[in-house]
Amino acid sequence: MYELVKAFHPPNVDVRGQYANKARAVANAARNATKADPAVNSVQSGTGAQNPFLQHVLPRTSDSAQVQYAVEAVAAAHLYHLGSETGDRATQLHSRALNLLAVELSRPQLDDTSRMNLLASSLLLIYYEIVLGNSASNAWCHLQGAKVLLECHRATPETPCISFFRKIFQYFNVMLALSLERQPLQINSGFASDFSNNADTVFGCAASLWPLMHHLADLLGRARLGDDITEDGKHVMAGLHAWSIESSFGTDAYTEAMVQIARSYKFCGLLMLRQAVQGQSPEYRDCTPLQGDEVYRSAFDSVLRVCVLSLPMATLTWPLYVVGKLASSTSDRTVILHIFSQFLEKHHMKVVDGARAAVQGHWEERRNGWQQSAPVLLG
C-alpha cells in the first residue's frame, strides 16, 4: 500500500509509477498516471535492494490473466483517487480479477505456479480494498484465502518469492486484525519470516517489531471477546517498552523515516494496550497519567518527524489514526490534520480519507479515550 505497499510494493515506496508503467504494458489501466519519482521507477527500493514487487509480482502478469487484472485494478483504483480514471474502470477490472480467481479456485488440482498466482492475486485484492478504503471484511476474506494458499506451500528451502508473500500476508494480517478488532490469523506452517532488527520495506519499519505487533493485535482481539488480558498485557507492554531500534542501522533520511515509523508503532501499541487493560480493570495503575502523557508525546513526535522528513509514509495510517483519536488539544489536532493532508498528497488512497473522517468524527462526538464505534479499514 503505498506501493504495493500494502500489497506489493514495498510499503514505503510510492507505487503509482510502477503500477502505471505495467498497466501501459498490459493494458491502458494507468495511461493517465502522473509521473513518479525517478527512484520509484527504478528497480531499486529506498534501501538500495531490488524492489520485490518488480521482481516477484509484475512478471506474473505475462502468463496469468488474474494477476494482470488484479494489478490493473489497483492501478485504476489509484488513478480514480487522483481523478485520472473513472470508478467504473476500477470496478470492472476488479470484477474480472475476482471472476478469474473464482475460476482458478474451482479447478480440482492446482500446481505450484497456479497457487503462487492465486496468492499474488489475493494479496493484490486486499490492497485494492485498502486503496479505495472499501470493506475491511472483504479484505479479511481474501486474507483467509491467502492463509490457505500459504499453508499449502511445503517446498524447502523457502524461495525468496514465497518469503516475500509471507511477509506481505503478515503485514495485512496484523493491520486488518487491528482494523476489525479481532485476533489475527495463525498460519499452520513450519516456516518463519526473518524478523531481524533492520529496516524492512514490506513492514515499512523495523521487522523485529512485527512479532510484538502480532501479539498486540491478538490481545486486543481477545479483549474484544471479553477475555481478561491484564497479565498477558503486562508482558507485551514490557516487550514494547524494551524494544529499541534507534541506533541499530544507517543514518540516511529514508532509514530515519523507517525508524520513526517503527517508533510510532511501538508507542501507539503501548497506548492501545493501556486503553484496553485499563478499560477492563480500572484499578490497574501500572501506567500513571504522566507515563501515559509521555508515551502519547513520543508517538506524536514520531508521527510528526515522518511528516517533516517528507518521504513515503504508506505504513503510517494506523499510528496516525491512533494518535489522532487520542489528540485532545487544538494545536495537536491541527498538526494531525496537516499530516493527514500531506499523507493524501503522497499516496492518494481512500483509506487515508476514511481514517481522517473517523478521527474527526471522534473529535466531534467529544469522546474521551478510545472508543471505536465501527470498523475502520487501516493499512
C-alpha positions as CSV (number, residue, x, y, z in Angstrom):
1,M,0.0,0.0,0.0
2,Y,1.6,2.5,-0.5
3,E,3.2,0.7,-3.0
4,L,2.4,-2.1,-3.2
5,V,2.8,-1.5,-0.2
6,K,0.4,-2.8,1.2
7,A,0.3,-5.1,-1.1
8,F,3.0,-5.5,-3.3
9,H,5.2,-2.8,-3.4
10,P,7.4,-2.2,-0.6
11,P,5.3,-0.3,1.8
12,N,7.4,2.8,2.0
13,V,7.8,3.4,-1.7
14,D,5.1,5.2,-3.7
15,V,3.8,2.7,-6.3
16,R,1.8,4.8,-8.7
17,G,4.6,5.0,-11.2
18,Q,5.2,1.2,-11.1
19,Y,1.6,0.4,-11.5
20,A,1.2,2.9,-14.3
21,N,4.2,1.6,-16.2
22,K,2.9,-2.0,-16.0
23,A,-0.6,-1.0,-16.8
24,R,0.6,0.7,-20.0
25,A,2.3,-2.5,-21.0
26,V,-0.5,-4.9,-20.3
27,A,-3.4,-2.5,-21.0
28,N,-4.4,1.1,-20.6
29,A,-5.3,1.0,-16.9
30,A,-2.8,3.6,-16.0
31,R,-2.5,5.6,-19.2
32,N,-3.0,8.9,-17.4
33,A,-0.9,8.3,-14.4
34,T,1.1,11.1,-13.0
35,K,4.9,11.0,-13.2
36,A,6.6,9.3,-10.3
37,D,9.8,9.9,-8.6
38,P,12.7,8.6,-10.6
39,A,13.9,6.5,-7.7
40,V,10.5,4.8,-7.6
41,N,10.5,4.0,-11.3
42,S,13.9,2.2,-10.9
43,V,14.2,-1.3,-9.7
44,Q,15.8,-0.1,-6.5
45,S,13.9,0.4,-3.3
46,G,14.7,3.2,-0.9
47,T,17.2,1.0,0.9
48,G,19.1,0.0,-2.3
49,A,17.7,-3.5,-2.6
50,Q,15.9,-4.8,-5.6
51,N,12.2,-3.9,-5.5
52,P,10.3,-7.2,-4.6
53,F,7.2,-6.0,-6.4
54,L,9.0,-5.8,-9.7
55,Q,10.9,-9.0,-9.0
56,H,8.1,-11.3,-7.7
57,V,4.7,-9.8,-8.8
58,L,4.9,-8.0,-12.2
59,P,6.5,-10.9,-14.1
60,R,3.4,-13.0,-13.3
61,T,1.2,-10.7,-15.4
62,S,2.7,-12.1,-18.6
63,D,1.2,-15.5,-18.1
64,S,-1.6,-15.0,-15.6
65,A,-4.6,-13.0,-16.5
66,Q,-5.9,-13.0,-12.9
67,V,-2.7,-11.3,-11.7
68,Q,-2.8,-8.9,-14.7
69,Y,-6.3,-7.8,-13.9
70,A,-5.5,-7.5,-10.2
71,V,-2.5,-5.2,-10.9
72,E,-4.6,-3.2,-13.3
73,A,-7.4,-2.9,-10.8
74,V,-5.1,-1.5,-8.2
75,A,-3.6,0.9,-10.8
76,A,-7.1,2.1,-11.7
77,A,-8.0,2.5,-8.1
78,H,-5.0,4.8,-7.5
79,L,-5.9,6.7,-10.7
80,Y,-9.5,7.0,-9.6
81,H,-8.5,8.7,-6.4
82,L,-6.2,11.0,-8.5
83,G,-9.2,11.9,-10.7
84,S,-7.4,10.4,-13.7
85,E,-9.7,7.4,-14.1
86,T,-13.4,6.6,-13.6
87,G,-14.5,4.5,-10.7
88,D,-16.3,2.2,-13.2
89,R,-12.9,1.3,-14.7
90,A,-11.5,0.1,-11.4
91,T,-14.7,-1.8,-10.6
92,Q,-14.7,-3.6,-14.0
93,L,-11.1,-4.7,-13.6
94,H,-11.7,-5.8,-10.0
95,S,-14.7,-7.9,-11.2
96,R,-12.6,-9.5,-13.9
97,A,-9.9,-10.3,-11.4
98,L,-12.5,-11.8,-8.9
99,N,-14.1,-13.9,-11.7
100,L,-10.8,-15.3,-12.8
101,L,-9.8,-16.0,-9.2
102,A,-13.0,-18.0,-8.7
103,V,-12.5,-20.0,-11.9
104,E,-8.9,-20.9,-10.9
105,L,-10.0,-21.9,-7.4
106,S,-12.7,-24.2,-8.9
107,R,-10.0,-26.4,-10.6
108,P,-9.7,-29.9,-9.0
109,Q,-6.0,-29.6,-8.8
110,L,-3.5,-26.7,-8.7
111,D,0.2,-26.8,-9.4
112,D,2.7,-24.7,-7.5
113,T,2.7,-21.9,-10.1
114,S,-1.1,-21.6,-10.0
115,R,-1.1,-21.4,-6.2
116,M,1.5,-18.7,-6.3
117,N,-0.5,-16.7,-8.8
118,L,-3.6,-17.1,-6.7
119,L,-1.6,-15.9,-3.7
120,A,-0.4,-12.9,-5.5
121,S,-3.9,-12.1,-6.8
122,S,-5.4,-12.5,-3.3
123,L,-2.9,-10.1,-1.7
124,L,-3.3,-7.6,-4.5
125,L,-7.1,-7.7,-4.0
126,I,-6.6,-6.9,-0.3
127,Y,-4.6,-3.9,-1.4
128,Y,-7.3,-2.9,-3.8
129,E,-9.7,-2.7,-0.8
130,I,-7.2,-0.6,1.1
131,V,-6.6,1.9,-1.8
132,L,-10.3,2.5,-2.2
133,G,-11.0,2.4,1.6
134,N,-13.6,-0.2,1.0
135,S,-14.5,-3.1,3.2
136,A,-12.2,-4.5,5.9
137,S,-14.5,-7.6,5.9
138,N,-13.9,-8.2,2.2
139,A,-10.2,-7.8,2.7
140,W,-10.3,-10.3,5.6
141,C,-12.0,-12.8,3.3
142,H,-9.1,-12.5,0.8
143,L,-6.7,-12.8,3.7
144,Q,-8.3,-16.1,4.7
145,G,-7.8,-17.4,1.2
146,A,-4.2,-16.3,1.2
147,K,-3.7,-18.1,4.5
148,V,-4.8,-21.4,3.0
149,L,-2.5,-20.9,0.0
150,L,0.5,-20.2,2.2
151,E,-0.2,-23.3,4.3
152,C,-0.2,-25.4,1.1
153,H,3.4,-24.4,0.3
154,R,5.7,-27.1,1.6
155,A,8.8,-26.8,-0.6
156,T,12.1,-26.4,1.2
157,P,14.1,-24.3,1.3
158,E,11.5,-21.4,1.0
159,T,12.1,-19.3,-2.1
160,P,12.6,-15.5,-1.9
161,C,9.2,-15.1,-3.6
162,I,7.2,-17.1,-1.1
163,S,9.1,-15.4,1.7
164,F,8.1,-12.0,0.3
165,F,4.5,-13.0,0.0
166,R,4.5,-14.4,3.6
167,K,5.7,-11.0,4.9
168,I,3.0,-9.2,2.9
169,F,0.5,-11.6,4.4
170,Q,1.8,-10.9,7.9
171,Y,1.6,-7.2,7.4
172,F,-2.0,-7.4,6.2
173,N,-2.9,-9.9,8.9
174,V,-2.0,-7.5,11.7
175,M,-3.4,-4.4,10.2
176,L,-6.7,-6.0,9.3
177,A,-6.9,-7.5,12.8
178,L,-6.4,-4.1,14.3
179,S,-9.0,-2.6,11.9
180,L,-11.6,-5.2,12.8
181,E,-10.6,-5.5,16.4
182,R,-10.2,-9.3,16.1
183,Q,-7.4,-11.8,16.6
184,P,-5.0,-12.2,13.6
185,L,-5.0,-15.4,11.7
186,Q,-2.5,-18.1,12.7
187,I,-0.6,-19.9,9.9
188,N,0.0,-23.6,10.3
189,S,3.4,-23.7,8.7
190,G,6.9,-24.7,9.7
191,F,8.3,-21.6,8.1
192,A,9.1,-18.4,9.8
193,S,9.9,-14.9,8.4
194,D,13.1,-13.1,9.0
195,F,12.4,-10.7,11.9
196,S,15.9,-9.3,12.1
197,N,16.5,-5.9,13.5
198,N,16.7,-4.0,10.2
199,A,14.7,-1.7,8.1
200,D,12.2,-3.8,6.2
201,T,10.4,-2.4,3.1
202,V,7.4,-4.7,3.5
203,F,6.6,-3.8,7.0
204,G,7.6,-0.2,6.4
205,C,9.6,-0.1,9.7
206,A,11.8,-2.5,11.6
207,A,11.0,-6.2,11.1
208,S,12.0,-7.0,14.7
209,L,8.9,-5.1,15.9
210,W,6.4,-7.1,14.0
211,P,6.1,-10.2,16.3
212,L,5.2,-7.7,19.1
213,M,2.6,-6.1,16.9
214,H,1.1,-9.5,16.2
215,H,0.9,-10.2,19.9
216,L,-0.7,-6.8,20.4
217,A,-3.4,-7.4,17.8
218,D,-4.1,-10.8,19.3
219,L,-4.5,-9.3,22.8
220,L,-6.8,-6.5,21.6
221,G,-8.9,-9.1,19.7
222,R,-9.2,-11.2,22.8
223,A,-10.2,-8.2,24.9
224,R,-12.9,-7.5,22.3
225,L,-14.2,-11.0,23.0
226,G,-14.2,-10.4,26.8
227,D,-11.1,-12.2,27.8
228,D,-9.1,-10.8,30.7
229,I,-5.8,-9.6,29.1
230,T,-4.3,-7.9,32.2
231,E,-1.5,-10.3,32.9
232,D,-0.6,-11.0,29.2
233,G,-0.9,-7.3,28.6
234,K,1.8,-6.6,31.2
235,H,4.2,-8.9,29.3
236,V,3.5,-7.3,25.9
237,M,3.9,-3.8,27.5
238,A,7.2,-4.8,28.9
239,G,8.3,-6.1,25.5
240,L,7.2,-2.9,23.7
241,H,8.9,-0.7,26.4
242,A,12.2,-2.7,26.0
243,W,12.1,-2.8,22.2
244,S,14.5,-0.3,20.6
245,I,15.9,0.3,17.1
246,E,17.2,3.9,17.0
247,S,20.9,3.1,16.9
248,S,20.8,-0.2,15.1
249,F,21.4,0.8,11.5
250,G,22.0,3.7,9.0
251,T,21.6,7.4,9.3
252,D,20.2,8.4,5.9
253,A,16.8,10.2,5.7
254,Y,15.0,7.1,4.3
255,T,16.2,4.9,7.1
256,E,15.4,7.6,9.7
257,A,11.8,7.7,8.4
258,M,11.5,3.9,8.9
259,V,12.9,4.2,12.4
260,Q,10.4,6.9,13.3
261,I,7.5,4.8,11.8
262,A,8.7,1.9,13.9
263,R,8.8,4.1,17.0
264,S,5.3,5.4,16.2
265,Y,4.0,1.7,16.1
266,K,5.8,1.0,19.4
267,F,4.3,3.9,21.3
268,C,0.8,3.6,19.7
269,G,0.9,-0.1,20.6
270,L,1.5,0.9,24.2
271,L,-1.3,3.5,24.1
272,M,-3.8,1.0,22.7
273,L,-2.8,-1.7,25.2
274,R,-3.1,0.7,28.1
275,Q,-6.6,1.7,26.9
276,A,-7.6,-2.0,26.7
277,V,-6.2,-3.1,30.0
278,Q,-7.5,-0.1,31.9
279,G,-10.8,-0.5,30.3
280,Q,-11.1,-4.0,31.7
281,S,-9.5,-3.3,35.1
282,P,-9.9,0.3,36.3
283,E,-7.9,-0.5,39.3
284,Y,-4.9,-1.3,37.1
285,R,-2.5,1.6,37.6
286,D,0.9,0.4,36.4
287,C,0.7,3.2,33.8
288,T,0.4,6.5,35.6
289,P,-1.0,9.6,33.8
290,L,2.5,11.0,33.5
291,Q,3.7,7.9,31.8
292,G,0.7,7.9,29.6
293,D,1.3,11.5,28.6
294,E,5.0,10.7,27.8
295,V,4.0,7.8,25.6
296,Y,1.5,9.9,23.7
297,R,4.0,12.7,23.2
298,S,6.6,10.2,21.9
299,A,4.0,8.7,19.5
300,F,3.0,12.2,18.3
301,D,6.7,13.2,17.9
302,S,7.5,10.2,15.8
303,V,4.5,10.7,13.5
304,L,5.4,14.4,13.1
305,R,9.1,13.5,12.3
306,V,8.0,11.2,9.5
307,C,5.9,14.1,8.1
308,V,8.8,16.5,8.4
309,L,11.2,14.1,6.5
310,S,8.7,14.4,3.6
311,L,9.4,10.8,2.5
312,P,6.9,8.0,1.6
313,M,4.9,7.1,4.6
314,A,2.4,4.5,3.4
315,T,2.5,2.4,6.6
316,L,1.7,5.4,8.8
317,T,-2.1,5.1,8.6
318,W,-2.6,3.1,11.8
319,P,-0.3,5.1,14.1
320,L,-1.6,8.4,12.7
321,Y,-5.2,7.2,13.3
322,V,-4.4,6.2,16.9
323,V,-2.6,9.5,17.7
324,G,-5.3,11.4,16.0
325,K,-8.1,9.8,18.1
326,L,-6.3,10.5,21.3
327,A,-5.3,14.1,20.5
328,S,-7.2,16.5,22.7
329,S,-5.6,19.9,22.2
330,T,-6.5,22.2,19.3
331,S,-2.8,22.5,18.4
332,D,-2.3,18.8,18.3
333,R,-5.4,18.3,16.2
334,T,-4.3,21.0,13.7
335,V,-1.0,19.2,13.2
336,I,-2.7,15.8,12.8
337,L,-5.0,17.2,10.1
338,H,-1.9,18.7,8.3
339,I,-0.2,15.3,8.4
340,F,-3.3,13.6,7.0
341,S,-3.3,16.1,4.2
342,Q,0.4,15.5,3.4
343,F,-0.2,11.8,3.5
344,L,-3.0,12.1,1.0
345,E,-0.8,14.1,-1.3
346,K,1.8,11.5,-1.3
347,H,-0.2,8.3,-1.5
348,H,-3.7,9.1,-2.8
349,M,-5.6,6.3,-1.1
350,K,-9.2,6.4,0.1
351,V,-8.2,4.5,3.2
352,V,-6.4,7.6,4.4
353,D,-9.6,9.6,3.9
354,G,-11.5,7.1,5.9
355,A,-9.1,7.2,8.8
356,R,-9.2,11.0,8.8
357,A,-13.0,11.1,8.8
358,A,-13.1,8.6,11.7
359,V,-10.7,10.7,13.7
360,Q,-12.7,13.9,13.0
361,G,-15.9,12.1,13.9
362,H,-14.4,11.1,17.2
363,W,-13.5,14.7,17.9
364,E,-16.9,15.9,17.1
365,E,-18.6,13.4,19.4
366,R,-16.4,14.7,22.2
367,R,-15.4,11.2,23.3
368,N,-12.8,10.6,25.9
369,G,-10.2,7.8,25.5
370,W,-10.5,5.1,22.9
371,Q,-13.9,4.0,21.5
372,Q,-14.3,2.5,18.1
373,S,-18.0,2.5,17.0
374,A,-17.4,0.8,13.7
375,P,-14.5,-0.9,11.9
376,V,-12.2,1.5,10.2
377,L,-10.0,0.0,7.4
378,L,-6.4,0.8,8.2
379,G,-3.2,-0.2,6.4
